[in-house]
């Protein structure tokens, strides 16, 4: 039996501002980022504010956020732990995430 697969994450220096802004432009993805601002969550806990969200849609939203370099999605036993890469994003784009999260 194999463990949960590790997913690729871009290095902070490879994160493109256009990818970050695109990922944050979607209201559902932005809501997930707002949830993660309070701390890491399991995949099951992310997006609980929208229980009607199909699993496939949620998976796609998380993939876009991960590939843009906004979140880290790591194996944690039999589940996946998702966390905001705030420190890494702040190092590349100072204040960007705080500004986006503070906006209404």
Backbone as ProteinMPNN parsed JSONL, in Angstrom:
{"seq_chain_A": "XXXXXXXXXXXXXXXXXXXXXXXXXXXXXXXXXXXXXXXXXXXXXXXXXXXXXXXXXXXXXXXXXXXXXXXXXXXXXXXXXXXXXXXXXXXXXXXXXXXXXXXX", "coords_chain_A": {"N_chain_A": [[0.849, -1.177, 0.0], [0.628, 2.159, -0.896], [1.548, 5.498, 0.146], [-0.08, 8.721, 0.443], [0.096, 10.706, -2.434], [2.642, 13.073, -3.067], [2.25, 16.393, -4.048], [3.262, 18.616, -6.71], [4.733, 21.811, -6.043], [5.19, 25.214, -6.844], [8.389, 26.867, -6.7], [9.06, 29.718, -4.64], [10.384, 31.745, -6.11], [9.574, 31.169, -8.652], [6.946, 31.814, -8.823], [4.412, 33.529, -10.452], [3.174, 36.816, -10.686], [0.872, 37.341, -12.229], [-0.356, 34.821, -12.261], [-0.981, 34.486, -9.559], [-2.748, 36.645, -9.126], [-4.77, 35.953, -10.939], [-5.661, 33.527, -9.779], [-6.664, 34.486, -7.363], [-8.779, 35.979, -8.241], [-11.161, 34.676, -8.502], [-14.211, 34.267, -6.808], [-14.828, 31.945, -5.211], [-12.349, 30.699, -4.865], [-11.003, 32.758, -3.57], [-12.452, 32.859, -1.202], [-11.7, 30.432, -0.035], [-8.991, 30.98, 0.417], [-9.277, 33.027, 2.286], [-10.364, 31.538, 4.402], [-8.16, 29.932, 4.972], [-6.385, 31.784, 5.918], [-6.67, 31.96, 8.61], [-5.374, 29.767, 9.506], [-3.937, 26.459, 8.887], [-5.926, 23.944, 7.219], [-7.714, 20.842, 6.841], [-8.299, 19.161, 3.713], [-10.981, 18.432, 3.657], [-12.117, 20.289, 5.366], [-11.793, 22.727, 4.08], [-13.574, 25.153, 2.285], [-16.008, 24.693, 3.498], [-17.944, 26.536, 3.915], [-19.483, 26.543, 1.715], [-21.392, 24.148, 1.198], [-22.604, 22.964, -1.0], [-20.8, 22.773, -3.001], [-19.442, 20.881, -5.531], [-17.295, 17.989, -5.275], [-15.422, 17.678, -7.333], [-15.231, 20.264, -8.371], [-14.251, 21.649, -6.167], [-11.778, 20.389, -5.925], [-10.576, 21.25, -8.288], [-10.471, 24.035, -7.807], [-8.666, 24.077, -5.67], [-6.414, 23.052, -6.932], [-5.777, 25.091, -8.756], [-5.112, 27.152, -6.951], [-2.901, 25.969, -5.676], [-1.092, 25.53, -7.826], [-0.647, 28.155, -8.534], [0.901, 28.958, -6.491], [-0.088, 29.799, -4.084], [-1.171, 28.231, -2.05], [-0.162, 25.455, -0.001], [-0.332, 22.012, -0.3], [-0.268, 19.257, 1.418], [0.471, 15.803, 2.242], [-0.992, 14.341, 5.144], [-1.0, 11.994, 7.112], [-3.765, 10.033, 6.451], [-5.101, 11.983, 5.178], [-5.227, 15.279, 3.615], [-3.408, 18.214, 4.239], [-3.947, 21.601, 4.019], [-2.377, 24.668, 3.551], [-1.801, 28.186, 3.772], [0.57, 29.913, 1.866], [1.721, 32.231, 2.985], [4.024, 33.594, 4.12], [5.969, 33.001, 2.197], [4.806, 34.132, -0.095], [4.683, 36.803, 0.727], [7.385, 37.397, 0.781], [8.022, 37.498, -1.897], [6.044, 39.12, -3.076], [5.523, 41.675, -1.416], [3.048, 42.529, 0.937], [0.91, 42.049, -0.79], [-0.94, 39.856, -0.431], [-2.095, 40.53, 2.056], [-3.36, 42.933, 1.323], [-5.244, 42.053, -0.573], [-6.782, 40.306, 0.992], [-7.826, 42.082, 2.826], [-9.546, 43.613, 1.351], [-12.957, 44.249, 0.467]], "CA_chain_A": [[0.0, 0.0, 0.0], [1.433, 3.368, -0.984], [1.015, 6.654, 0.853], [-0.682, 9.776, -0.359], [1.04, 11.305, -3.367], [3.075, 14.468, -2.877], [1.935, 17.216, -5.211], [4.283, 19.631, -6.982], [4.475, 23.198, -5.661], [6.232, 26.067, -7.427], [9.302, 27.581, -5.816], [8.635, 31.124, -4.542], [10.96, 32.555, -7.195], [8.898, 30.813, -9.902], [5.549, 32.243, -8.745], [4.157, 34.7, -11.296], [2.14, 37.705, -10.171], [-0.357, 37.154, -13.005], [-0.994, 33.579, -11.799], [-1.534, 34.75, -8.224], [-3.917, 37.518, -9.282], [-5.821, 35.161, -11.575], [-6.196, 32.58, -8.797], [-7.423, 35.224, -6.344], [-9.889, 36.706, -8.86], [-12.378, 33.87, -8.413], [-14.77, 34.385, -5.452], [-14.742, 30.691, -4.451], [-10.945, 30.507, -4.473], [-10.694, 33.798, -2.583], [-13.062, 32.447, 0.072], [-10.83, 29.389, 0.525], [-7.792, 31.666, 0.917], [-9.69, 33.715, 3.526], [-10.479, 30.507, 5.435], [-6.814, 29.473, 5.303], [-5.656, 32.868, 6.591], [-6.762, 31.691, 10.046], [-4.515, 28.628, 9.82], [-4.102, 25.291, 8.006], [-7.143, 23.139, 7.308], [-7.705, 19.645, 6.01], [-9.065, 19.35, 2.476], [-12.4, 18.302, 3.976], [-12.562, 21.507, 6.054], [-11.747, 23.866, 3.162], [-14.782, 25.367, 1.51], [-17.216, 24.239, 4.192], [-18.97, 27.579, 3.873], [-20.311, 26.242, 0.556], [-21.53, 22.688, 1.202], [-23.111, 22.494, -2.284], [-19.687, 22.739, -3.941], [-19.085, 19.5, -5.885], [-15.922, 17.607, -4.945], [-14.562, 17.924, -8.494], [-15.021, 21.713, -8.455], [-13.366, 21.994, -5.057], [-10.462, 19.881, -6.283], [-10.033, 22.159, -9.308], [-10.155, 25.304, -7.144], [-7.451, 23.872, -4.884], [-5.311, 22.877, -7.875], [-5.414, 26.419, -9.266], [-4.429, 27.853, -5.863], [-1.596, 25.325, -5.462], [-0.221, 25.784, -8.97], [-0.308, 29.578, -8.521], [1.851, 29.182, -5.405], [-0.78, 30.444, -2.965], [-1.357, 27.265, -0.966], [0.623, 24.224, 0.044], [-1.24, 20.89, -0.085], [0.657, 18.191, 1.803], [-0.093, 14.636, 2.919], [-0.994, 14.344, 6.605], [-1.644, 10.715, 7.389], [-4.674, 9.621, 5.374], [-5.79, 13.169, 4.657], [-4.34, 16.301, 3.08], [-3.424, 19.454, 4.994], [-3.772, 22.739, 3.127], [-1.964, 25.861, 4.281], [-1.507, 29.383, 2.994], [2.015, 30.163, 1.763], [1.771, 33.671, 3.212], [5.397, 34.088, 4.283], [6.651, 32.879, 0.913], [4.233, 35.143, -0.995], [5.105, 38.126, 1.209], [8.786, 37.601, 0.413], [8.083, 37.796, -3.327], [5.107, 40.217, -3.35], [5.225, 42.226, -0.087], [1.775, 43.183, 1.192], [-0.137, 41.716, -1.756], [-1.967, 39.004, 0.155], [-2.813, 41.319, 3.064], [-4.225, 43.887, 0.637], [-6.357, 41.328, -1.178], [-7.639, 39.776, 2.05], [-8.479, 43.208, 3.511], [-10.548, 44.207, 0.465], [-14.31, 43.655, 0.552]], "C_chain_A": [[0.898, 1.244, 0.0], [0.743, 4.509, -0.248], [0.384, 7.648, -0.112], [0.405, 10.439, -1.198], [1.367, 12.745, -2.986], [2.808, 15.217, -4.169], [3.042, 18.237, -5.447], [3.81, 21.027, -6.571], [5.563, 24.065, -6.278], [7.125, 26.668, -6.348], [8.849, 29.04, -5.764], [9.172, 31.998, -5.675], [10.314, 32.274, -8.544], [7.432, 31.249, -9.921], [5.384, 33.536, -9.538], [3.006, 35.517, -10.72], [0.821, 37.51, -10.919], [-1.091, 35.887, -12.584], [-1.648, 33.774, -10.442], [-2.808, 35.589, -8.342], [-5.07, 36.781, -9.949], [-6.481, 34.232, -10.561], [-7.068, 33.283, -7.761], [-8.632, 35.955, -6.921], [-11.212, 35.955, -8.789], [-12.928, 33.923, -6.986], [-14.658, 33.104, -4.614], [-13.309, 30.428, -3.99], [-10.543, 31.531, -3.408], [-11.273, 33.436, -1.22], [-12.222, 31.361, 0.743], [-9.572, 30.019, 1.113], [-8.115, 32.398, 2.215], [-9.814, 32.715, 4.673], [-9.084, 30.079, 5.909], [-5.985, 30.541, 6.007], [-5.668, 32.672, 8.105], [-5.878, 30.52, 10.469], [-4.807, 27.458, 8.898], [-5.401, 24.543, 8.283], [-6.941, 21.851, 6.516], [-8.505, 19.95, 4.748], [-10.559, 19.309, 2.77], [-12.951, 19.573, 4.624], [-12.594, 22.723, 5.128], [-13.052, 23.964, 2.376], [-16.054, 24.908, 2.188], [-18.305, 25.297, 4.21], [-19.888, 27.397, 2.669], [-20.462, 24.73, 0.437], [-22.047, 22.125, -0.119], [-22.031, 22.388, -3.349], [-19.321, 21.292, -4.258], [-17.598, 19.229, -5.603], [-14.968, 17.906, -6.111], [-14.254, 19.414, -8.65], [-14.055, 22.161, -7.375], [-11.934, 21.559, -5.365], [-9.801, 20.797, -7.316], [-9.632, 23.504, -8.687], [-8.846, 25.192, -6.378], [-6.233, 23.705, -5.793], [-4.842, 24.224, -8.41], [-4.639, 27.195, -8.199], [-3.031, 27.282, -5.619], [-0.639, 25.657, -6.596], [0.183, 27.254, -9.072], [0.68, 29.908, -7.412], [1.232, 29.81, -4.168], [-0.943, 29.501, -1.777], [-0.376, 26.114, -1.111], [-0.359, 23.119, 0.431], [-0.372, 19.66, 0.145], [-0.07, 17.011, 2.442], [0.038, 14.779, 4.437], [-1.733, 13.085, 7.047], [-2.497, 10.296, 6.2], [-5.438, 10.795, 4.774], [-4.76, 14.146, 4.11], [-4.528, 17.572, 3.898], [-3.089, 20.592, 4.031], [-3.424, 23.962, 3.967], [-1.645, 26.979, 3.3], [0.004, 29.611, 3.005], [2.286, 31.653, 1.953], [3.196, 34.213, 3.315], [6.153, 34.062, 2.958], [6.133, 33.92, -0.079], [4.652, 36.549, -0.586], [6.555, 38.423, 0.831], [8.922, 38.011, -1.054], [7.243, 39.022, -3.684], [4.667, 40.832, -2.016], [3.869, 42.942, -0.025], [0.637, 42.803, 0.265], [-1.275, 40.926, -1.114], [-2.762, 39.75, 1.221], [-3.783, 42.3, 2.419], [-5.451, 43.194, 0.041], [-7.312, 40.837, -0.109], [-8.384, 40.878, 2.782], [-9.575, 43.833, 2.669], [-11.888, 43.5, 0.644], [-14.679, 42.96, -0.72]], "O_chain_A": [[1.817, 1.352, 0.811], [-0.471, 4.498, -0.043], [0.332, 7.426, -1.322], [1.506, 10.698, -0.711], [0.486, 13.527, -2.631], [3.108, 14.723, -5.256], [3.692, 18.679, -4.499], [2.64, 21.374, -6.733], [6.737, 23.697, -6.243], [6.681, 26.941, -5.233], [8.307, 29.548, -6.746], [8.476, 32.899, -6.143], [10.482, 33.052, -9.484], [6.749, 31.07, -10.929], [6.11, 34.508, -9.329], [1.984, 34.963, -10.316], [-0.242, 37.514, -10.298], [-2.321, 35.872, -12.55], [-2.749, 33.278, -10.204], [-3.825, 35.271, -7.725], [-6.226, 36.965, -9.566], [-7.708, 34.156, -10.487], [-8.088, 32.743, -7.331], [-9.434, 36.501, -6.163], [-12.271, 36.547, -8.997], [-12.189, 33.652, -6.04], [-14.413, 33.186, -3.411], [-13.084, 29.989, -2.863], [-9.829, 31.203, -2.46], [-10.641, 33.685, -0.193], [-12.055, 31.374, 1.962], [-9.135, 29.63, 2.195], [-7.31, 32.389, 3.146], [-9.41, 33.012, 5.798], [-8.86, 29.888, 7.105], [-4.975, 30.219, 6.634], [-4.78, 33.16, 8.804], [-5.658, 30.307, 11.661], [-5.819, 27.461, 8.199], [-5.903, 24.512, 9.406], [-6.094, 21.788, 5.626], [-9.298, 20.892, 4.723], [-11.323, 20.078, 2.186], [-14.125, 19.897, 4.447], [-13.354, 23.659, 5.376], [-13.561, 22.964, 1.869], [-17.081, 24.748, 1.528], [-19.463, 24.99, 4.49], [-20.949, 28.018, 2.597], [-19.744, 24.095, -0.336], [-21.942, 20.92, -0.345], [-22.303, 21.964, -4.472], [-18.93, 20.546, -3.36], [-16.763, 20.13, -5.684], [-13.836, 18.338, -5.892], [-13.139, 19.782, -9.021], [-13.149, 22.954, -7.63], [-10.987, 22.296, -5.089], [-8.607, 21.082, -7.225], [-8.574, 24.046, -9.007], [-8.013, 26.098, -6.425], [-5.142, 24.167, -5.459], [-3.64, 24.469, -8.507], [-3.626, 27.824, -8.503], [-2.085, 28.033, -5.382], [0.509, 26.027, -6.348], [1.234, 27.571, -9.63], [1.237, 31.005, -7.383], [1.949, 30.301, -3.296], [-0.861, 29.93, -0.626], [0.158, 25.846, -2.187], [-1.128, 23.272, 1.38], [0.186, 19.093, -0.793], [-1.096, 17.186, 3.099], [1.046, 15.273, 4.943], [-2.934, 13.113, 7.32], [-2.006, 10.214, 5.074], [-6.33, 10.6, 3.948], [-3.56, 13.872, 4.138], [-5.652, 17.963, 4.212], [-2.083, 20.551, 3.323], [-4.086, 24.257, 4.963], [-1.271, 26.738, 2.152], [0.638, 29.51, 4.055], [3.006, 32.261, 1.161], [3.529, 35.198, 2.655], [6.89, 34.994, 2.639], [6.913, 34.521, -0.817], [4.941, 37.39, -1.438], [6.909, 39.577, 0.587], [9.821, 38.772, -1.414], [7.661, 39.858, -4.485], [3.569, 40.549, -1.536], [3.584, 43.835, -0.823], [-0.504, 43.198, 0.508], [-2.442, 41.295, -1.244], [-3.984, 39.615, 1.281], [-4.899, 42.482, 2.905], [-6.567, 43.703, 0.145], [-8.527, 40.936, -0.275], [-9.47, 40.637, 3.311], [-10.448, 44.516, 3.204], [-11.941, 42.305, 0.934], [-15.774, 42.408, -0.827]]}, "name": "protein", "num_of_chains": 1, "seq": "XXXXXXXXXXXXXXXXXXXXXXXXXXXXXXXXXXXXXXXXXXXXXXXXXXXXXXXXXXXXXXXXXXXXXXXXXXXXXXXXXXXXXXXXXXXXXXXXXXXXXXXX"}
